[in-house]
Amino acid sequence: MEEPKEVININKNCIKKKKSHMFEIYISKVLKQISATNGITNNAKQQLNSAMCHILKYISSLILKLTISGRKKTISVKEVENSLKIVLSGELLNCALEEGNKSCLNISSSSAENINLSRQQKASIIFPPSVVEKFLRNFGSSKIMVNSLAPVFLASVIEFISYEILELSVNFCKENKHNRITIRDLELSVRSDVELNLLFQKLNLTFLGGGVLPYIHTSLFNKVTKKKKPLNAAAKESHHRFRHGTLAIKNIKKQQKLSNTLTLAKTTFEKIIRSKFRQFHQPNDGLIKISKEVFVVLQYFIEQYIVQILNHSNYLSIHSGRVKVIPNDILLYLFFKNENQNNPYILSKLNLFSLDSENLLNQQSPTSNMTSSILSDNSLFTEPSLTNSNSDENNFEDDEQPQLIEE
């Protein structure tokens, strides 16, 4: 009985620990350089890691296209610089290129004594060039060679972007008086910076559950001029505590602060998702269960998508000189976004044209109304009875009479 116990203990010792994905460990190390007191939540770390991986994947695909178009067999620093000039802009681009050149100079100026050190240590960077090289090689699927300095240059640039995001998020942490960086802090740090916001908009990246940047358009603060009423009518009305619109603006500010939380009811949302899942699920597939985390992620994504639609449709309503959003604003935004939606204003014109045509048909002459009434009368189109055997002959004779008169 004791032998199998020993085997089980050996197998437990042989189990390896799960490694963190890509840049998760290195993000916390970069944060320690900025501030030793602040930390970061696991959810924020995972989402920042996935954002850095997506940016790196996009840049590496551009680098491969530039090398193929230039008819080269190896990826060098020149292709990395050109791809960064396409993606980044402004001071972010200049600082990123400076960091990349600095890391390449550190490797070239390293002495012969530092042969045993890795490229990461020679360049004095935190993000590993070996992980970046996997993206440049397209995880072994591309046949293009990679220069030794190209992954070092790109790793330092990705590290610099993450450093900028974490530095801004630490400032938001201090303002809100908490120590750990959340997804809300990451979202505010990206949206507050112009160049990072352009980068994330270009790649269509958002932090799930990050909320919305607090902003109210100036047109909502404008006072509405109303006609003065007589004194007797004004005395009868009840005096309001606030002016018109102040409570609405307070409610907007409150909802913008709580935009990182869920608003829809979870139970009803789960019922809808399960009912939709049953429509696509076939009995031959077997039993499939849905975890609770899937519902949370879907709810965050759908609510964020609805908020984005309402935000852009609000700009359309403000442009047209209105404060409230109407259904045509939402339809027009979806039409501009090319989401298989027709232009609502063209459809309204077509509907008006069809209504006008119907009105014209109704306003016809009395002779046409007479003909329409005759045609509508069913008594004239009764079927011939079986007793009248000569009915066909009589009809034939009547048809022939006009021909004889013309002759």
Contacts in CASP RR format, 6 or more apart in sequence:
PFRMAT RR
TARGET T0000
AUTHOR 0000-0000-0000
METHOD contacts of the structure
MODEL  1
MEEPKEVININKNCIKKKKSHMFEIYISKVLKQISATNGITNNAKQQLNS
AMCHILKYISSLILKLTISGRKKTISVKEVENSLKIVLSGELLNCALEEG
NKSCLNISSSSAENINLSRQQKASIIFPPSVVEKFLRNFGSSKIMVNSLA
PVFLASVIEFISYEILELSVNFCKENKHNRITIRDLELSVRSDVELNLLF
QKLNLTFLGGGVLPYIHTSLFNKVTKKKKPLNAAAKESHHRFRHGTLAIK
NIKKQQKLSNTLTLAKTTFEKIIRSKFRQFHQPNDGLIKISKEVFVVLQY
FIEQYIVQILNHSNYLSIHSGRVKVIPNDILLYLFFKNENQNNPYILSKL
NLFSLDSENLLNQQSPTSNMTSSILSDNSLFTEPSLTNSNSDENNFEDDE
QPQLIEE
21 46 0 8 1.000
21 49 0 8 1.000
22 49 0 8 1.000
22 52 0 8 1.000
22 53 0 8 1.000
22 131 0 8 1.000
23 49 0 8 1.000
23 52 0 8 1.000
23 53 0 8 1.000
23 127 0 8 1.000
23 131 0 8 1.000
23 158 0 8 1.000
23 162 0 8 1.000
24 45 0 8 1.000
24 46 0 8 1.000
24 49 0 8 1.000
26 126 0 8 1.000
26 127 0 8 1.000
26 128 0 8 1.000
26 159 0 8 1.000
27 40 0 8 1.000
27 45 0 8 1.000
27 48 0 8 1.000
27 49 0 8 1.000
27 52 0 8 1.000
27 162 0 8 1.000
27 166 0 8 1.000
28 39 0 8 1.000
28 40 0 8 1.000
28 45 0 8 1.000
29 126 0 8 1.000
30 126 0 8 1.000
30 159 0 8 1.000
30 162 0 8 1.000
30 163 0 8 1.000
30 166 0 8 1.000
31 38 0 8 1.000
31 39 0 8 1.000
31 40 0 8 1.000
31 166 0 8 1.000
31 170 0 8 1.000
31 181 0 8 1.000
33 126 0 8 1.000
33 163 0 8 1.000
34 163 0 8 1.000
34 166 0 8 1.000
34 167 0 8 1.000
34 170 0 8 1.000
35 170 0 8 1.000
37 179 0 8 1.000
38 170 0 8 1.000
38 173 0 8 1.000
38 179 0 8 1.000
38 180 0 8 1.000
38 181 0 8 1.000
39 179 0 8 1.000
39 180 0 8 1.000
39 181 0 8 1.000
40 48 0 8 1.000
40 166 0 8 1.000
40 180 0 8 1.000
40 181 0 8 1.000
41 180 0 8 1.000
41 181 0 8 1.000
41 182 0 8 1.000
41 183 0 8 1.000
43 182 0 8 1.000
43 183 0 8 1.000
44 181 0 8 1.000
44 182 0 8 1.000
44 183 0 8 1.000
44 185 0 8 1.000
44 186 0 8 1.000
44 207 0 8 1.000
47 183 0 8 1.000
47 186 0 8 1.000
47 207 0 8 1.000
47 208 0 8 1.000
48 162 0 8 1.000
48 165 0 8 1.000
48 166 0 8 1.000
48 186 0 8 1.000
51 200 0 8 1.000
51 205 0 8 1.000
51 207 0 8 1.000
52 158 0 8 1.000
52 161 0 8 1.000
52 162 0 8 1.000
54 203 0 8 1.000
54 205 0 8 1.000
55 87 0 8 1.000
55 158 0 8 1.000
55 161 0 8 1.000
55 199 0 8 1.000
55 203 0 8 1.000
55 205 0 8 1.000
56 132 0 8 1.000
56 135 0 8 1.000
56 154 0 8 1.000
56 158 0 8 1.000
57 135 0 8 1.000
58 87 0 8 1.000
58 203 0 8 1.000
59 80 0 8 1.000
59 83 0 8 1.000
59 84 0 8 1.000
59 87 0 8 1.000
59 154 0 8 1.000
60 135 0 8 1.000
60 136 0 8 1.000
60 138 0 8 1.000
60 154 0 8 1.000
62 83 0 8 1.000
62 86 0 8 1.000
62 87 0 8 1.000
63 75 0 8 1.000
63 79 0 8 1.000
63 80 0 8 1.000
63 83 0 8 1.000
63 136 0 8 1.000
63 150 0 8 1.000
64 75 0 8 1.000
64 136 0 8 1.000
64 138 0 8 1.000
64 142 0 8 1.000
64 144 0 8 1.000
66 79 0 8 1.000
66 82 0 8 1.000
66 83 0 8 1.000
67 73 0 8 1.000
67 74 0 8 1.000
67 75 0 8 1.000
67 79 0 8 1.000
67 144 0 8 1.000
68 144 0 8 1.000
72 79 0 8 1.000
72 144 0 8 1.000
73 144 0 8 1.000
73 145 0 8 1.000
74 144 0 8 1.000
74 145 0 8 1.000
74 146 0 8 1.000
74 147 0 8 1.000
75 136 0 8 1.000
75 144 0 8 1.000
75 145 0 8 1.000
75 146 0 8 1.000
75 147 0 8 1.000
75 150 0 8 1.000
76 147 0 8 1.000
76 149 0 8 1.000
76 150 0 8 1.000
77 104 0 8 1.000
77 147 0 8 1.000
77 149 0 8 1.000
77 150 0 8 1.000
77 153 0 8 1.000
79 150 0 8 1.000
80 150 0 8 1.000
80 153 0 8 1.000
80 154 0 8 1.000
80 157 0 8 1.000
81 97 0 8 1.000
81 153 0 8 1.000
84 93 0 8 1.000
84 96 0 8 1.000
84 97 0 8 1.000
84 157 0 8 1.000
85 93 0 8 1.000
87 199 0 8 1.000
87 202 0 8 1.000
88 96 0 8 1.000
88 195 0 8 1.000
88 199 0 8 1.000
89 195 0 8 1.000
89 198 0 8 1.000
90 195 0 8 1.000
91 195 0 8 1.000
92 161 0 8 1.000
92 164 0 8 1.000
92 195 0 8 1.000
92 196 0 8 1.000
92 199 0 8 1.000
93 195 0 8 1.000
95 160 0 8 1.000
96 157 0 8 1.000
96 160 0 8 1.000
96 161 0 8 1.000
97 157 0 8 1.000
99 156 0 8 1.000
99 157 0 8 1.000
99 159 0 8 1.000
99 160 0 8 1.000
100 152 0 8 1.000
100 153 0 8 1.000
100 156 0 8 1.000
100 157 0 8 1.000
100 160 0 8 1.000
101 153 0 8 1.000
102 156 0 8 1.000
103 123 0 8 1.000
103 124 0 8 1.000
103 125 0 8 1.000
103 152 0 8 1.000
103 153 0 8 1.000
103 155 0 8 1.000
103 156 0 8 1.000
104 123 0 8 1.000
104 149 0 8 1.000
104 152 0 8 1.000
104 153 0 8 1.000
106 122 0 8 1.000
106 123 0 8 1.000
106 124 0 8 1.000
107 119 0 8 1.000
107 122 0 8 1.000
107 123 0 8 1.000
107 149 0 8 1.000
107 152 0 8 1.000
110 117 0 8 1.000
110 122 0 8 1.000
114 121 0 8 1.000
114 122 0 8 1.000
119 129 0 8 1.000
119 130 0 8 1.000
119 148 0 8 1.000
119 151 0 8 1.000
119 152 0 8 1.000
120 126 0 8 1.000
120 127 0 8 1.000
120 128 0 8 1.000
120 129 0 8 1.000
120 130 0 8 1.000
120 155 0 8 1.000
123 129 0 8 1.000
123 152 0 8 1.000
123 155 0 8 1.000
123 156 0 8 1.000
125 152 0 8 1.000
125 155 0 8 1.000
125 156 0 8 1.000
125 159 0 8 1.000
126 159 0 8 1.000
127 155 0 8 1.000
127 156 0 8 1.000
127 158 0 8 1.000
127 159 0 8 1.000
127 162 0 8 1.000
128 155 0 8 1.000
129 151 0 8 1.000
129 152 0 8 1.000
129 154 0 8 1.000
129 155 0 8 1.000
130 151 0 8 1.000
131 155 0 8 1.000
132 151 0 8 1.000
132 154 0 8 1.000
132 155 0 8 1.000
132 158 0 8 1.000
133 146 0 8 1.000
133 151 0 8 1.000
134 140 0 8 1.000
136 146 0 8 1.000
136 150 0 8 1.000
136 151 0 8 1.000
136 154 0 8 1.000
137 144 0 8 1.000
137 146 0 8 1.000
161 196 0 8 1.000
161 199 0 8 1.000
164 193 0 8 1.000
164 196 0 8 1.000
165 186 0 8 1.000
165 189 0 8 1.000
165 190 0 8 1.000
165 196 0 8 1.000
166 181 0 8 1.000
166 189 0 8 1.000
168 189 0 8 1.000
168 190 0 8 1.000
168 192 0 8 1.000
168 193 0 8 1.000
169 181 0 8 1.000
169 185 0 8 1.000
169 186 0 8 1.000
169 188 0 8 1.000
169 189 0 8 1.000
170 181 0 8 1.000
171 189 0 8 1.000
172 185 0 8 1.000
172 188 0 8 1.000
172 189 0 8 1.000
173 179 0 8 1.000
173 180 0 8 1.000
173 181 0 8 1.000
173 185 0 8 1.000
176 185 0 8 1.000
182 260 0 8 1.000
183 207 0 8 1.000
183 208 0 8 1.000
183 209 0 8 1.000
183 210 0 8 1.000
183 260 0 8 1.000
184 209 0 8 1.000
184 210 0 8 1.000
184 211 0 8 1.000
184 260 0 8 1.000
186 207 0 8 1.000
186 210 0 8 1.000
187 206 0 8 1.000
187 207 0 8 1.000
187 209 0 8 1.000
187 210 0 8 1.000
187 211 0 8 1.000
187 213 0 8 1.000
187 260 0 8 1.000
188 213 0 8 1.000
189 196 0 8 1.000
190 196 0 8 1.000
190 197 0 8 1.000
190 200 0 8 1.000
190 207 0 8 1.000
191 197 0 8 1.000
191 213 0 8 1.000
192 213 0 8 1.000
200 206 0 8 1.000
206 304 0 8 1.000
208 297 0 8 1.000
208 300 0 8 1.000
208 301 0 8 1.000
208 304 0 8 1.000
209 260 0 8 1.000
209 300 0 8 1.000
209 304 0 8 1.000
210 259 0 8 1.000
210 260 0 8 1.000
211 259 0 8 1.000
211 260 0 8 1.000
211 304 0 8 1.000
211 307 0 8 1.000
212 256 0 8 1.000
212 259 0 8 1.000
212 307 0 8 1.000
212 311 0 8 1.000
214 253 0 8 1.000
214 256 0 8 1.000
214 257 0 8 1.000
215 256 0 8 1.000
216 249 0 8 1.000
216 252 0 8 1.000
216 253 0 8 1.000
217 314 0 8 1.000
217 318 0 8 1.000
219 318 0 8 1.000
219 321 0 8 1.000
219 323 0 8 1.000
220 245 0 8 1.000
220 248 0 8 1.000
220 249 0 8 1.000
220 252 0 8 1.000
220 323 0 8 1.000
221 249 0 8 1.000
223 243 0 8 1.000
224 244 0 8 1.000
259 307 0 8 1.000
262 296 0 8 1.000
262 299 0 8 1.000
262 300 0 8 1.000
262 303 0 8 1.000
263 303 0 8 1.000
264 299 0 8 1.000
264 303 0 8 1.000
266 295 0 8 1.000
266 299 0 8 1.000
269 295 0 8 1.000
269 298 0 8 1.000
269 299 0 8 1.000
270 295 0 8 1.000
273 290 0 8 1.000
273 295 0 8 1.000
273 298 0 8 1.000
274 290 0 8 1.000
277 290 0 8 1.000
281 288 0 8 1.000
309 330 0 8 1.000
309 333 0 8 1.000
309 334 0 8 1.000
310 325 0 8 1.000
310 330 0 8 1.000
312 333 0 8 1.000
313 325 0 8 1.000
313 329 0 8 1.000
313 330 0 8 1.000
313 332 0 8 1.000
313 333 0 8 1.000
314 325 0 8 1.000
314 329 0 8 1.000
316 329 0 8 1.000
316 332 0 8 1.000
316 333 0 8 1.000
317 323 0 8 1.000
317 324 0 8 1.000
317 325 0 8 1.000
317 326 0 8 1.000
317 329 0 8 1.000
320 329 0 8 1.000
327 344 0 8 1.000
328 344 0 8 1.000
328 345 0 8 1.000
328 348 0 8 1.000
331 341 0 8 1.000
331 342 0 8 1.000
331 343 0 8 1.000
331 344 0 8 1.000
332 343 0 8 1.000
332 344 0 8 1.000
332 345 0 8 1.000
334 341 0 8 1.000
335 341 0 8 1.000
335 342 0 8 1.000
335 343 0 8 1.000
335 344 0 8 1.000
364 372 0 8 1.000
374 380 0 8 1.000
384 391 0 8 1.000
384 392 0 8 1.000
385 391 0 8 1.000
END
